[in-house]
Amino acid sequence: MSPDAGAPRLRLLVTGCNGQVGWHLQRTLAPLGELLAIDIDQIDLTDLNAISETVREFAPNVVVNAAAYTAVDKAESEPDLARAINVAAPRQIARECGFLGALMIHYSTDYVYDGSKPEPYVETDPTGPLGVYGQTKLDGDRAIIGSGCPYVILRTTWVYDIRGKNFLRTILRLAREKDELRIVGDQFGAPTWARMLAECSALIVARSLEHRAARGTWGESGLFHLTAGGRTSWASFAEAIVDDYEELRDPAAASGEFAGPLKTRRVTAIATDEYPLPAHRPQNSVLSNAGIASRFGIVMPDWRTQLRLALQDAIRR
Ligand SMILES: NC(=O)c1ccc[n+]([C@@H]2O[C@H](COP(=O)([O-])OP(=O)(O)OC[C@H]3O[C@@H](n4cnc5c(N)ncnc54)[C@H](OP(=O)(O)O)[C@@H]3O)[C@@H](O)[C@H]2O)c1
């Protein structure tokens, strides 16, 4: 019999486990306890009864809600669905967490801000979403905060990974097809690797567990910015993607998504007006990470370091 056979195991529920962040959460949270990882195939989060049934049956100590409606432009024409997934579902999860005394970890977005502030946003800055997605995410944050459950909301920006739908993969695909990449250069943010977010989320859960063991509570609930360090534009991010890819790729590897030469590394910065989309984006998406550093002692690497680590993961498997 193992020495810890009698110790109660922590139970963690992860939603959106096939998404960018959720995929990595399955790995980073696994050492902390028994994990139930679900996505839409197991439970459609628009079904509020199914949410309640699942949470009550599994009785988790921690719920990490990585599921969301993230199609920013499509949300303009599907506001009801976006609202169901981004507001009603987190509200229901939060209620159930409240009944159980479970900690809820949730993700928010820079799209809750209007982007007009020249400096990095801090958590107390006024919000002002420019579109449906941002508004639903903001209302989801408010629903959790108003629920009374113990929570940590992590507000992040420009998430990418080596799998899933994201800017990194789009740029590498376009750089194989086109002679020139014309990318918006007047919006600024900090591209954040999904795996880094999942690693930090696991650290936050672990620190909250330590707090609970020492003092009997999860610690003060709060909303924190959590992004890569630094600042760049989409155009400069695209340049870094193609440059780092060409530098890191294995010349001997001829096929596969992260193998073979690109057709172009030429990136031309264009204005937002030259690339009209259904949803408006904030011009400044840079968020200050001072709050999370002081509360949890977490400082994410800068965006360029994260990009190289992500590409190394893809290229040097
Ligand atoms: N991506 C970004 O740039 C970004 C930036 C800031 C904040 N965030 C926030 O960070 C969190 C994680 O984002 P992400 O990029 O990992 O998102 P993602 O890759 O789009 O993953 C979201 C997951 O939720 C699932 N989902 C959607 N509707 C569902 C439903 N009705 N029932 C159950 N599951 C459903 C999706 O499944 P399907 O794929 O089948 O729909 C997907 O697997 C989200 O809260 C997001 O708002 C993201």
The ligand as a Tripos MOL2 file, in Angstrom:
@<TRIPOS>MOLECULE
LIG
   48    52     1     0     0
SMALL
NO_CHARGES

@<TRIPOS>ATOM
      1 N1         -7.8250   32.8150  -27.8350 N.am      1 LIG1
      2 C1         -7.4770   34.0270  -27.4120 C.2       1 LIG1
      3 O1         -6.7770   34.7790  -28.0990 O.2       1 LIG1
      4 C2         -7.9340   34.4940  -26.0450 C.ar      1 LIG1
      5 C3         -7.5540   35.7840  -25.6280 C.ar      1 LIG1
      6 C4         -7.9700   36.2230  -24.3740 C.ar      1 LIG1
      7 C5         -8.7320   35.3920  -23.5640 C.ar      1 LIG1
      8 N2         -9.0900   34.1610  -24.0110 N.ar      1 LIG1
      9 C6         -9.9170   33.3180  -23.1330 C.3       1 LIG1
     10 O2         -9.1270   32.2100  -22.7170 O.3       1 LIG1
     11 C7         -9.9760   31.0640  -22.5340 C.3       1 LIG1
     12 C8         -9.4300   29.8940  -23.3110 C.3       1 LIG1
     13 O3         -9.3690   30.2840  -24.6870 O.3       1 LIG1
     14 P1         -8.8590   29.2890  -25.8250 P.3       1 LIG1
     15 O4         -8.1470   30.1230  -26.8200 O.co2     1 LIG1
     16 O5         -8.2230   28.1010  -25.2070 O.co2     1 LIG1
     17 O6        -10.2730   28.8840  -26.4490 O.3       1 LIG1
     18 P2        -10.5780   27.7710  -27.5540 P.3       1 LIG1
     19 O7         -9.3250   27.2080  -28.1130 O.co2     1 LIG1
     20 O8        -11.5970   28.3660  -28.4780 O.co2     1 LIG1
     21 O9        -11.2540   26.6210  -26.6870 O.3       1 LIG1
     22 C9        -12.5270   26.7560  -26.1540 C.3       1 LIG1
     23 C10       -13.0850   25.3710  -25.9940 C.3       1 LIG1
     24 O10       -14.4400   25.4980  -25.5030 O.3       1 LIG1
     25 C11       -15.2440   24.6020  -26.2410 C.3       1 LIG1
     26 N3        -16.6480   24.9970  -26.2900 N.ar      1 LIG1
     27 C12       -17.2150   25.9350  -27.0830 C.ar      1 LIG1
     28 N4        -18.5370   25.9280  -26.9260 N.ar      1 LIG1
     29 C13       -18.8180   24.9590  -26.0170 C.ar      1 LIG1
     30 C14       -20.0180   24.4470  -25.4670 C.ar      1 LIG1
     31 N5        -21.2260   24.9100  -25.8320 N.pl3     1 LIG1
     32 N6        -19.9330   23.4530  -24.5830 N.ar      1 LIG1
     33 C15       -18.7420   22.9400  -24.2060 C.ar      1 LIG1
     34 N7        -17.5740   23.3610  -24.7020 N.ar      1 LIG1
     35 C16       -17.6160   24.3590  -25.6100 C.ar      1 LIG1
     36 C17       -14.6570   24.6620  -27.6440 C.3       1 LIG1
     37 O11       -15.1010   23.6060  -28.4430 O.3       1 LIG1
     38 P3        -15.2460   23.8500  -30.0280 P.3       1 LIG1
     39 O12       -13.8740   24.1770  -30.5300 O.co2     1 LIG1
     40 O13       -15.7680   22.5480  -30.5080 O.co2     1 LIG1
     41 O14       -16.1890   25.0010  -30.1960 O.co2     1 LIG1
     42 C18       -13.1660   24.6090  -27.3290 C.3       1 LIG1
     43 O15       -12.6890   23.2960  -27.1910 O.3       1 LIG1
     44 C19       -11.3840   31.5140  -22.9500 C.3       1 LIG1
     45 O16       -12.0970   31.9010  -21.8120 O.3       1 LIG1
     46 C20       -11.1360   32.7260  -23.8240 C.3       1 LIG1
     47 O17       -12.2290   33.6190  -23.8150 O.3       1 LIG1
     48 C21        -8.6960   33.6840  -25.2230 C.ar      1 LIG1
@<TRIPOS>BOND
     1     1     2 1
     2     2     3 2
     3     2     4 1
     4     4     5 ar
     5     4    48 ar
     6     5     6 ar
     7     6     7 ar
     8     7     8 ar
     9     8     9 1
    10     8    48 ar
    11     9    10 1
    12     9    46 1
    13    10    11 1
    14    11    12 1
    15    11    44 1
    16    12    13 1
    17    13    14 1
    18    14    15 2
    19    14    16 1
    20    14    17 1
    21    17    18 1
    22    18    19 2
    23    18    20 1
    24    18    21 1
    25    21    22 1
    26    22    23 1
    27    23    24 1
    28    23    42 1
    29    24    25 1
    30    25    26 1
    31    25    36 1
    32    26    27 ar
    33    26    35 ar
    34    27    28 ar
    35    28    29 ar
    36    29    30 ar
    37    29    35 ar
    38    30    31 1
    39    30    32 ar
    40    32    33 ar
    41    33    34 ar
    42    34    35 ar
    43    36    37 1
    44    36    42 1
    45    37    38 1
    46    38    39 2
    47    38    40 1
    48    38    41 1
    49    42    43 1
    50    44    45 1
    51    44    46 1
    52    46    47 1
@<TRIPOS>SUBSTRUCTURE
     1 LIG1         1 GROUP 0 **** ****
